[in-house]
Amino acid sequence: MASIGYARVSTVDQNAQLQMDALKQAGCERVFVDHGVSGTRASRPELDRMLDHLRPGQDEVVVWKLDRLGRNTRNLLALIDDLESRGIHFRSLTEGIATTGPMGTAMLTVMSAFAQLERDQLAERTKAGMAVAAEHGRKAGRREVTIEHRQVKRARELRDQGLRPADIGKVIGASRATVYRYLSLGGE
């Protein structure tokens, strides 16, 4: 039976290397990786490619952790049921769960229910924290950025001296995107 790995990170700036190393060490011949894709989405590009690649009765799907395959209990269990109906086994390395027997399938159901409960509680706490912040006059989200007029002036001076935006950013301690924004501002 061939082991096929699946890894996922939710944001593009996260790194899937830990998952990929564990999957390779577990004997996965091939690893499909989704970058910047939420586990709540039922359709994910690399997951879909992996599902098309799997051979009934010949492959098993291996993940580093259960929530990498899916963060919604209903979708996760439906996906694993689909795999099992095609004769494809499932194994999660961190939780030590494999669907090669009835106990593994039962444990999978229990573990995914607890994972869903944990996510629901986190969302509930986040909403409560936002409500308390609002009561105290604070807004949720990214803080408003104030533009330092002296930095805008300095960025323009450096541009007039022939420096490139990336170099200007190094001098004034700002990102290249910020430098472009400073340079595009009207006569401030």
Backbone as CSV, one residue per row, in Angstrom:
resi,resn,N_x,N_y,N_z,CA_x,CA_y,CA_z,C_x,C_y,C_z
1,MET,0.853,-1.185,0.000,0.000,0.000,0.000,0.888,1.234,0.000
2,ALA,0.634,2.176,-0.910,1.414,3.411,-1.014,0.841,4.469,-0.079
3,SER,1.728,5.175,0.610,1.317,6.266,1.497,1.443,7.590,0.753
4,ILE,0.339,8.329,0.714,0.294,9.632,0.056,-0.003,10.668,1.131
5,GLY,0.869,11.680,1.241,0.717,12.687,2.282,-0.049,13.911,1.831
6,TYR,-0.678,14.562,2.795,-1.341,15.834,2.537,-0.984,16.786,3.664
7,ALA,-0.530,17.983,3.303,-0.187,19.020,4.270,-0.911,20.298,3.878
8,ARG,-1.171,21.138,4.882,-1.868,22.401,4.615,-1.449,23.438,5.634
9,VAL,-1.253,24.670,5.151,-1.069,25.819,6.033,-2.118,26.857,5.648
10,SER,-2.624,27.563,6.650,-3.754,28.467,6.428,-3.381,29.778,5.758
11,THR,-2.153,30.243,5.962,-1.746,31.504,5.353,-0.493,31.291,4.519
12,VAL,-0.299,32.157,3.542,0.846,31.986,2.645,2.176,32.234,3.344
13,ASP,2.182,32.957,4.463,3.444,33.201,5.151,3.799,32.104,6.162
14,GLN,2.929,31.112,6.323,3.261,29.976,7.178,4.075,28.960,6.383
15,ASN,4.799,28.116,7.089,5.677,27.149,6.447,5.180,25.731,6.747
16,ALA,5.077,24.913,5.728,4.586,23.540,5.872,5.724,22.536,6.040
17,GLN,6.954,23.015,6.228,8.107,22.119,6.248,8.022,21.076,7.362
18,LEU,7.580,21.449,8.554,7.444,20.498,9.664,6.530,19.341,9.274
19,GLN,5.393,19.671,8.678,4.450,18.644,8.242,5.066,17.772,7.160
20,MET,5.713,18.400,6.183,6.293,17.655,5.068,7.390,16.705,5.552
21,ASP,8.224,17.164,6.483,9.283,16.302,7.032,8.689,15.092,7.747
22,ALA,7.643,15.328,8.548,7.010,14.223,9.283,6.366,13.226,8.318
23,LEU,5.761,13.734,7.258,5.112,12.853,6.283,6.146,12.032,5.516
24,LYS,7.255,12.648,5.160,8.324,11.912,4.459,8.903,10.832,5.380
25,GLN,9.100,11.203,6.648,9.631,10.240,7.627,8.647,9.082,7.843
26,ALA,7.360,9.342,7.689,6.346,8.295,7.848,6.230,7.417,6.608
27,GLY,7.056,7.705,5.586,7.089,6.856,4.404,6.220,7.301,3.244
28,CYS,5.780,8.547,3.256,4.950,9.032,2.149,5.792,9.162,0.883
29,GLU,5.286,8.583,-0.185,5.973,8.638,-1.472,5.784,9.990,-2.142
30,ARG,4.648,10.598,-1.899,4.334,11.891,-2.489,3.539,12.696,-1.468
31,VAL,3.782,14.021,-1.446,3.070,14.893,-0.515,2.447,16.041,-1.305
32,PHE,1.152,16.233,-1.125,0.422,17.341,-1.723,0.294,18.429,-0.656
33,VAL,0.592,19.684,-1.010,0.602,20.769,-0.028,-0.246,21.940,-0.509
34,ASP,-1.214,22.351,0.320,-1.996,23.558,0.062,-1.428,24.681,0.924
35,HIS,-1.099,25.804,0.289,-0.580,26.985,0.997,-1.645,28.066,1.001
36,GLY,-1.884,28.647,2.165,-2.814,29.762,2.258,-4.256,29.401,2.016
37,VAL,-4.648,28.202,2.429,-6.017,27.745,2.208,-6.616,27.303,3.542
38,SER,-7.750,27.842,3.882,-8.414,27.483,5.131,-8.905,26.043,5.088
39,GLY,-8.827,25.378,6.222,-9.308,24.006,6.326,-10.816,23.913,6.332
40,THR,-11.489,25.063,6.445,-12.956,25.039,6.427,-13.497,24.916,5.006
41,ARG,-12.660,25.183,4.028,-13.087,25.053,2.630,-13.099,23.587,2.240
42,ALA,-14.192,23.148,1.677,-14.300,21.743,1.269,-13.425,21.465,0.053
43,SER,-13.315,22.431,-0.833,-12.515,22.250,-2.036,-11.220,23.046,-1.909
44,ARG,-10.104,22.339,-2.012,-8.777,22.956,-1.961,-7.977,22.395,-3.128
45,PRO,-7.216,23.216,-3.832,-6.553,22.771,-5.073,-5.716,21.493,-4.924
46,GLU,-4.818,21.469,-3.970,-3.945,20.297,-3.838,-4.679,19.097,-3.243
47,LEU,-5.639,19.360,-2.367,-6.453,18.266,-1.838,-7.218,17.609,-2.981
48,ASP,-7.793,18.431,-3.846,-8.532,17.900,-4.998,-7.614,17.095,-5.915
49,ARG,-6.396,17.600,-6.140,-5.435,16.868,-6.980,-5.073,15.530,-6.341
50,MET,-4.883,15.529,-5.012,-4.549,14.292,-4.316,-5.694,13.290,-4.444
51,LEU,-6.926,13.748,-4.235,-8.075,12.850,-4.312,-8.193,12.227,-5.700
52,ASP,-7.872,12.993,-6.737,-7.894,12.463,-8.104,-6.756,11.466,-8.338
53,HIS,-5.650,11.660,-7.635,-4.450,10.829,-7.805,-4.573,9.453,-7.115
54,LEU,-5.360,9.397,-6.049,-5.445,8.175,-5.240,-5.996,6.987,-6.027
55,ARG,-5.413,5.820,-5.740,-5.841,4.581,-6.402,-6.593,3.706,-5.394
56,PRO,-7.836,3.369,-5.698,-8.641,2.550,-4.780,-7.952,1.231,-4.442
57,GLY,-7.940,0.931,-3.150,-7.370,-0.326,-2.689,-5.852,-0.376,-2.697
58,GLN,-5.194,0.695,-3.144,-3.735,0.686,-3.237,-3.063,1.780,-2.421
59,ASP,-3.810,2.805,-2.013,-3.201,3.951,-1.340,-3.819,4.195,0.029
60,GLU,-3.053,4.928,0.853,-3.568,5.452,2.112,-3.196,6.931,2.163
61,VAL,-4.074,7.732,2.762,-3.822,9.159,2.937,-3.256,9.349,4.345
62,VAL,-2.151,10.091,4.411,-1.497,10.347,5.697,-1.412,11.852,5.907
63,VAL,-1.821,12.299,7.097,-1.688,13.710,7.469,-0.899,13.799,8.761
64,TRP,-0.263,14.950,8.964,0.515,15.163,10.180,-0.420,15.286,11.376
65,LYS,-1.525,16.005,11.176,-2.491,16.223,12.242,-3.881,16.278,11.614
66,LEU,-4.855,15.805,12.336,-6.226,15.693,11.849,-6.778,16.997,11.273
67,ASP,-6.499,18.127,11.942,-7.069,19.393,11.472,-6.446,19.893,10.175
68,ARG,-5.395,19.260,9.699,-4.810,19.641,8.413,-5.712,19.194,7.269
69,LEU,-6.413,18.088,7.470,-7.314,17.577,6.432,-8.620,18.350,6.403
70,GLY,-9.109,18.746,7.573,-10.352,19.507,7.623,-10.622,20.040,9.008
71,ARG,-11.213,21.226,9.087,-11.484,21.840,10.378,-12.962,21.782,10.733
72,ASN,-13.754,21.216,9.864,-15.174,21.081,10.101,-15.469,19.583,10.240
73,THR,-16.044,19.192,11.362,-16.279,17.772,11.647,-17.074,17.082,10.547
74,ARG,-18.149,17.720,10.110,-19.011,17.106,9.097,-18.226,16.848,7.806
75,ASN,-17.492,17.870,7.321,-16.733,17.702,6.079,-15.606,16.691,6.236
76,LEU,-14.942,16.719,7.381,-13.842,15.795,7.637,-14.330,14.349,7.616
77,LEU,-15.411,14.091,8.317,-15.936,12.722,8.360,-16.472,12.281,6.996
78,ALA,-17.084,13.211,6.251,-17.571,12.877,4.908,-16.399,12.538,3.996
79,LEU,-15.313,13.281,4.103,-14.133,13.023,3.284,-13.528,11.658,3.615
80,ILE,-13.433,11.345,4.881,-12.860,10.053,5.282,-13.793,8.905,4.913
81,ASP,-15.099,9.126,5.029,-16.059,8.106,4.575,-15.903,7.842,3.082
82,ASP,-15.712,8.918,2.310,-15.508,8.779,0.870,-14.242,7.968,0.592
83,LEU,-13.172,8.274,1.314,-11.919,7.521,1.138,-12.138,6.036,1.434
84,GLU,-12.768,5.773,2.554,-12.997,4.383,2.968,-13.878,3.637,1.958
85,SER,-14.891,4.319,1.410,-15.760,3.665,0.431,-14.999,3.337,-0.856
86,ARG,-13.915,4.053,-1.112,-13.066,3.793,-2.278,-11.931,2.818,-1.955
87,GLY,-11.919,2.313,-0.720,-10.873,1.361,-0.340,-9.548,2.035,-0.028
88,ILE,-9.594,3.307,0.345,-8.388,4.073,0.670,-8.393,4.339,2.165
89,HIS,-7.342,3.909,2.848,-7.247,4.098,4.296,-6.754,5.501,4.632
90,PHE,-6.938,5.891,5.890,-6.535,7.193,6.383,-5.721,7.015,7.648
91,ARG,-4.673,7.852,7.807,-3.847,7.798,9.009,-3.426,9.208,9.407
92,SER,-3.561,9.533,10.702,-3.106,10.812,11.250,-1.940,10.527,12.192
93,LEU,-0.800,11.136,11.919,0.413,10.830,12.673,0.361,11.329,14.112
94,THR,-0.011,12.574,14.325,0.011,13.162,15.668,-0.959,12.471,16.613
95,GLU,-2.178,12.224,16.142,-3.183,11.581,17.004,-3.050,10.063,17.036
96,GLY,-2.240,9.506,16.148,-2.065,8.055,16.112,-3.325,7.316,15.705
97,ILE,-4.099,7.902,14.816,-5.368,7.308,14.385,-5.207,6.726,12.986
98,ALA,-5.712,5.535,12.794,-5.741,4.915,11.471,-7.105,4.255,11.294
99,THR,-7.639,4.322,10.077,-8.977,3.775,9.824,-8.911,2.334,9.332
100,THR,-7.893,1.620,9.759,-7.781,0.231,9.320,-8.654,-0.702,10.152
101,GLY,-9.331,-0.173,11.151,-10.216,-0.994,11.970,-11.332,-0.160,12.566
102,PRO,-12.332,-0.788,13.183,-13.471,-0.043,13.725,-13.091,0.897,14.873
103,MET,-12.081,0.540,15.691,-11.677,1.394,16.809,-11.060,2.689,16.285
104,GLY,-10.275,2.596,15.221,-9.674,3.787,14.629,-10.726,4.736,14.087
105,THR,-11.728,4.190,13.444,-12.805,5.013,12.894,-13.587,5.686,14.015
106,ALA,-13.862,4.966,15.098,-14.572,5.543,16.239,-13.749,6.658,16.884
107,MET,-12.452,6.433,17.054,-11.581,7.446,17.642,-11.530,8.688,16.756
108,LEU,-11.510,8.487,15.471,-11.495,9.604,14.532,-12.733,10.473,14.719
109,THR,-13.881,9.855,14.857,-15.129,10.586,15.058,-15.073,11.406,16.343
110,VAL,-14.591,10.808,17.419,-14.500,11.495,18.709,-13.503,12.656,18.630
111,MET,-12.316,12.408,18.058,-11.284,13.440,17.959,-11.754,14.618,17.113
112,SER,-12.424,14.356,16.008,-12.879,15.453,15.152,-13.977,16.258,15.852
113,ALA,-14.810,15.605,16.660,-15.835,16.326,17.415,-15.186,17.252,18.438
114,PHE,-14.126,16.795,19.111,-13.422,17.648,20.070,-12.705,18.799,19.370
115,ALA,-12.159,18.555,18.204,-11.502,19.617,17.443,-12.516,20.693,17.058
116,GLN,-13.711,20.272,16.642,-14.764,21.222,16.292,-15.177,22.022,17.524
117,LEU,-15.304,21.369,18.671,-15.662,22.046,19.910,-14.613,23.100,20.261
118,GLU,-13.347,22.762,20.122,-12.267,23.699,20.418,-12.352,24.936,19.519
119,ARG,-12.599,24.754,18.228,-12.719,25.884,17.303,-13.928,26.750,17.639
120,ASP,-15.042,26.104,17.966,-16.250,26.855,18.321,-16.030,27.690,19.579
121,GLN,-15.336,27.117,20.570,-15.064,27.851,21.805,-14.118,29.024,21.547
122,LEU,-13.140,28.837,20.684,-12.222,29.918,20.342,-12.978,31.062,19.678
123,ALA,-13.877,30.737,18.755,-14.672,31.766,18.082,-15.558,32.499,19.086
124,GLU,-16.121,31.761,20.024,-16.977,32.351,21.052,-16.184,33.315,21.935
125,ARG,-14.978,32.909,22.351,-14.129,33.767,23.181,-13.705,35.021,22.415
126,THR,-13.419,34.860,21.139,-13.016,35.999,20.322,-14.145,37.016,20.225
127,LYS,-15.364,36.546,19.971,-16.513,37.446,19.886,-16.760,38.151,21.220
128,ALA,-16.630,37.423,22.326,-16.831,38.024,23.648,-15.765,39.089,23.912
129,GLY,-14.524,38.809,23.542,-13.446,39.784,23.728,-13.665,41.037,22.899
130,MET,-14.172,40.870,21.691,-14.454,42.017,20.825,-15.592,42.855,21.401
131,ALA,-16.593,42.195,21.981,-17.720,42.914,22.577,-17.258,43.732,23.783
132,VAL,-16.407,43.150,24.620,-15.874,43.871,25.786,-15.039,45.057,25.326
133,ALA,-14.220,44.858,24.311,-13.392,45.946,23.784,-14.274,47.082,23.268
134,ALA,-15.353,46.740,22.577,-16.261,47.753,22.041,-16.931,48.539,23.164
135,GLU,-17.278,47.846,24.255,-17.880,48.521,25.407,-16.936,49.547,26.015
136,HIS,-15.638,49.312,25.874,-14.634,50.219,26.431,-14.096,51.185,25.373
137,GLY,-14.793,51.261,24.241,-14.439,52.222,23.217,-13.279,51.827,22.320
138,ARG,-12.875,50.592,22.357,-11.770,50.141,21.486,-12.349,49.411,20.285
139,LYS,-11.690,49.574,19.155,-12.115,48.912,17.933,-11.269,47.664,17.707
140,ALA,-11.885,46.643,17.137,-11.143,45.439,16.763,-10.509,45.678,15.402
141,GLY,-9.501,44.932,15.104,-8.863,45.030,13.797,-7.547,45.767,13.853
142,ARG,-7.025,45.991,12.679,-5.722,46.626,12.554,-5.793,48.083,13.006
143,ARG,-4.773,48.500,13.727,-4.721,49.882,14.180,-4.488,50.817,12.998
144,GLU,-5.026,52.013,13.128,-4.842,53.012,12.091,-3.394,53.490,12.096
145,VAL,-2.826,53.586,10.921,-1.439,54.002,10.800,-1.400,55.496,10.516
146,THR,-0.611,56.220,11.303,-0.458,57.648,11.061,0.784,57.853,10.205
147,ILE,0.676,58.747,9.287,1.789,59.015,8.381,2.667,60.099,8.994
148,GLU,3.935,59.783,9.083,4.909,60.745,9.573,5.321,61.643,8.410
149,HIS,4.950,62.903,8.478,5.223,63.820,7.384,6.722,63.983,7.143
150,ARG,7.507,63.899,8.218,8.945,64.040,8.019,9.511,62.856,7.249
151,GLN,8.918,61.665,7.419,9.379,60.507,6.660,8.995,60.631,5.194
152,VAL,7.817,61.184,4.921,7.398,61.399,3.535,8.366,62.368,2.873
153,LYS,8.681,63.453,3.586,9.607,64.460,3.057,10.984,63.840,2.814
154,ARG,11.459,63.038,3.758,12.780,62.401,3.635,12.779,61.409,2.466
155,ALA,11.691,60.648,2.294,11.601,59.694,1.182,11.693,60.428,-0.152
156,ARG,11.040,61.571,-0.257,11.079,62.343,-1.500,12.473,62.907,-1.756
157,GLU,13.126,63.352,-0.690,14.495,63.869,-0.837,15.425,62.774,-1.364
158,LEU,15.285,61.581,-0.797,16.137,60.463,-1.204,15.835,60.039,-2.643
159,ARG,14.558,60.088,-3.023,14.191,59.776,-4.411,14.825,60.778,-5.361
160,ASP,14.784,62.063,-4.964,15.356,63.118,-5.805,16.876,62.977,-5.923
161,GLN,17.491,62.288,-4.947,18.939,62.043,-4.997,19.255,60.807,-5.843
162,GLY,18.200,60.114,-6.314,18.401,58.982,-7.206,18.302,57.610,-6.553
163,LEU,17.914,57.539,-5.283,17.792,56.237,-4.637,16.515,55.533,-5.088
164,ARG,16.585,54.197,-5.132,15.425,53.373,-5.475,14.544,53.200,-4.236
165,PRO,13.246,52.931,-4.436,12.335,52.766,-3.289,12.815,51.730,-2.262
166,ALA,13.377,50.621,-2.718,13.854,49.607,-1.770,14.965,50.172,-0.892
167,ASP,15.869,50.959,-1.499,16.970,51.560,-0.745,16.469,52.665,0.177
168,ILE,15.486,53.426,-0.302,14.888,54.468,0.530,14.280,53.837,1.776
169,GLY,13.604,52.706,1.583,12.996,51.998,2.715,14.017,51.596,3.756
170,LYS,15.174,51.150,3.321,16.234,50.771,4.268,16.724,51.974,5.057
171,VAL,16.819,53.117,4.394,17.309,54.328,5.056,16.310,54.832,6.090
172,ILE,15.034,54.882,5.724,14.027,55.461,6.643,13.345,54.422,7.526
173,GLY,13.666,53.132,7.313,13.080,52.080,8.146,11.636,51.783,7.810
174,ALA,11.340,51.716,6.511,9.973,51.423,6.071,10.026,50.387,4.957
175,SER,8.916,49.713,4.732,8.855,48.731,3.649,8.825,49.443,2.303
176,ARG,9.143,48.717,1.257,9.124,49.282,-0.085,7.715,49.765,-0.430
177,ALA,6.697,49.001,-0.030,5.308,49.397,-0.301,4.977,50.716,0.388
178,THR,5.463,50.890,1.609,5.236,52.139,2.336,5.919,53.295,1.628
179,VAL,7.137,53.060,1.153,7.862,54.106,0.417,7.066,54.522,-0.816
180,TYR,6.551,53.566,-1.584,5.738,53.898,-2.749,4.512,54.717,-2.343
181,ARG,3.912,54.345,-1.223,2.733,55.093,-0.743,3.134,56.534,-0.381
182,TYR,4.264,56.686,0.314,4.751,58.017,0.660,5.007,58.860,-0.583
183,LEU,5.625,58.243,-1.586,5.973,58.974,-2.793,4.743,59.347,-3.623
184,SER,3.667,58.624,-3.466,2.456,58.900,-4.246,1.526,59.907,-3.569
185,LEU,1.796,60.241,-2.302,0.934,61.185,-1.593,1.027,62.571,-2.221
186,GLY,-0.108,63.272,-2.237,-0.144,64.627,-2.770,0.663,65.575,-1.902
187,GLY,0.935,66.751,-2.338,1.818,67.758,-1.745,1.825,67.917,-0.245
188,GLU,2.034,66.887,0.510,2.089,66.986,1.978,3.471,67.316,2.434
